[in-house]
Amino acid sequence: MLLCIKIGNSTINLAFFQNPDAPNFTLSSFETKEVLKCKNKLKNLSLKNEMDCIVCSVVPEVANEFSAILESLCKKIIFLNYKTYTGLTLKLYHPETFGVDRLACAVAAYENFRDNLAVIDAGTATTITVVTKKGEIIGGSIMPGINTMNIALSEKTACLPVVDINKTVVALGKDTHSAILSGIVLGTARGIEGILQEIEKEINLRLITVLTGGYSELLSKYMKRKYFINKHLVIEGMRLVYLKNIKN
């Protein structure tokens, strides 16, 4: 059995694979601030020393809180980082600062397509990661996530509210609510497409677009560019990284 723990800025996901050679998993999700509740779920598992674990965390202090529990629970533990064998090469100025969630997503997308890719992860941040058909991660882009912008507008202004991001979005907002939706949702979709056009000009390659992350389904409704979508690409990538490391 394999346990994949993805620790993000907003949520912690626990994905359980009965057979890590197959892509099927069961998922439990917690808000990142609910660390205690998540740790209690792990403590109550009856499968001690019967499973391996891979951890993908962008919040180091939270990942550290899981170390003792995982050591008592798992046979093998992999904490994903830029040195972990993934099959991809990080062609970046400072690879040690590259987000491990972006790395895991890139692994899954590349294994699926083996082509020039732009992986869009729509979560707390909206990130673009570019992978070439040679298996090289060559860069990307980072912008605030849809709900991050939603909350920031409310916190940093006197009169703007937090809006319901699941409402229908129109370009021409007729009130404050619809105007904010236009800016944060449609603005994100068009921003991604504009950045991708500029990247493709810079590298002279056409990129297949893959969407993932908690807001990927929302974002997909407003994308004009052709795309593929897998909301849990990071978990699939973690499973693949695990398999690459136990077989090497």
N, C-alpha and C positions, 0 to 999 in steps of 0.2 A: 504494500500500500504506500502511496505517496501523498504527503501533505504539502501543499503550496501555500505559503503565507505571503500575501501582498500587502505591505504597509504603506498606505498613501497619506497625503496630508489631510484628507477628509474621511477616508474609510479604510478599514482593515478587512481583507477578504481571506477566508480560510477555504481552500478548495481541496476536496478529498478525492483522490483517484484510487479506486479499488485495484486497477491494473494500470500502471503508468505507461504501458505500451499502447493504450487506447485513450482517445481524447475525452471520454465521458467522465464527468465529475459532479459532485454535489457541493453546493456553495453555501457558506454562512457569512454574513456581512455585519459589521459593527462600525459605528462611528469611531474615528481614531481616538477621540476623547474617552471612549468606553473600553479602555485597555483592560481594566479589571474584569469586566464581563467576558471579554475575549479570552483572557488568561484562565478564567474559571472553566470555560468550555473545554479548553485543552486539558486542564487538570482532571476533568471528569471523564476523559476518554479512557476506554478499557483496553486500548491496543498498545500498551507500553512495549517498547522494543520490537514492535512488529511492523514499523513503517519508517521510511526515510522522509526527509524534509528539505525543501529549498525555500529560502527567504529572499524576497525582493522588497527592499525598504528604502524609501526616500526620507525617512525620519529616523536617524540613527539612534537617538535616545530611546525611542519606543522599541526598536529592534533589540536593543540591549536588555530590555525588560523581559524578553522572551527566552533569553539564552539558557537560563537554569532549567526552565520547564522543558525546553526542547531536548536538552541533554539527558533528562530523565525519561523522555518519551520516545526518542528516535534513535535508530541505529546509526544513521549517517545524516549530517546536516551540511547543507551548502548555503553560505551567505553570498548571494550574487554580488559581484563587483566587476570592475573593469578588467581585472586580471583573470577572471573565470573563463574557461574555455567555452566559447559559444559558436565557433565556426565562422564568425564575422571578425573583420579587422577594423579597429577604430582609427580612422585617418583624421584625427582631430588634434588641435593644439594642446589641449589639456584633457586627455581621455579620463583621468581620474575624477573629473568633475561631471562627466556625462551621466545623466540619470539612469539608474539601473532599470527603472520601469520602461524607459524608452528603449533600452538595450533588449529587454525581454520581448517587447512588441516587435522590434526589428527582426529578431531571430525567427519568430513565428511567421511573420509576413514573408521573409525571404525564403524560408523552407517551403512555403506554399506556392510562391510565384517564380523564384529564381530569376528575377528580372529587375530592372531599374524601378525603384519604389519610392513613394512618399507615404510615410505612415503618420496619420493624424490621430493623436491621442487627445480626446476632448474630456478633460477632467478638471481638477482645481486650476491647472494651467492647460492651455491648448498648445500642444507642441507639434512640430513637424520634424520628422526624422527622415533623411534621404539615405537610401541604401542602393548601391549599384549592383548590377548583375554579377560583378566580380566578388560580391560579398563584402564590400567596403562601406562602412558608415562614414559619410563625408561631411556631414553637418546638418543644419536645419534651422529652426526658428522656434521661439517661445513667446507666447502672449498670455495675458490673463485669461483664465477660463470664463465661461459664460456666467456661471453663478458667482464667481469671484468679482466680476465687474458689477453684477447685480447688487451684491452686498456692499461693495466699495462705494458705489454711487450714493447709497442710502447713508452710509456711515460718514462720508466726507462732505455731505451737503445738508442743508437745513430742511429742505422740503421734498426731496425725491424719495419715493418709497421703494421698498423691496417689492418686485413684481412677480407675478405668476408666470414662469417661463414656459409653461405648457399651453398658454393661450396662443391662438392663431397670430402669426406675425405678418404685418403689412409694412411696406417700405415707408409709406406716408402716415406717420402716427398722427391721430386726430386728438389725442389727449396725452397726458404725461405717461400713463401706463403703456400705451401702444408705441409711443415715441422711444421709451427706454427699450422695449422689446425689439424694435427695429434696430436700434444701435447695438445692443449686445448680442443678439442672435443673428440677424441678417448681416450686421457688421462683421461678426466672426466668420461667417460663411464666405462673404466676399473678400475679407482680408486673407483668408487661407488661399482662395483661388488666385488672388492677385500675387501673393508671395510665391506660390507655386509657378506661376507664369514667369516671374522674374528669375527664380532658381533655374528653371528649364532653359532660359536664355543664357544664363551664366555658364551652365555646364553642357549646353547643347545636347540635352537628352530629354526624351519624353518619359514622364514618370507615371506608373500605375499608382492610383490613389487608394489607400486602405484606411478606413475609419475604425476607430476603437474608442473605448472609454465610456464613462457614465453618461455623457451628453452626446454621444455619437449618433444615437437614433434621432434625437431632436435636431441636431445639426444636419443630418442627412436629408431632411425634408426641404432644406433651402439651398442645397448644393446644386449648381448647374453642371459641374464637372462630373464625369462618370466615376463611380467609386465602387469599392467592395467594402462590406462592413462585417466586423466581428467584435462585438462588445467586450468580450473577455480575451482579447488577443494576448494580453500580458500573462494570463494564466497558462495559455497554450504555450507561450514562449518559455515560461519557467519549466513546464513539463519537458519540453524539448532540450533545454539546457541540462536538466538533470540527466536525461538519457545519454546525452553526449558525454557527460562526465563520468558516469558509472561504467560506460563502455570504453573509456580511454584510460 
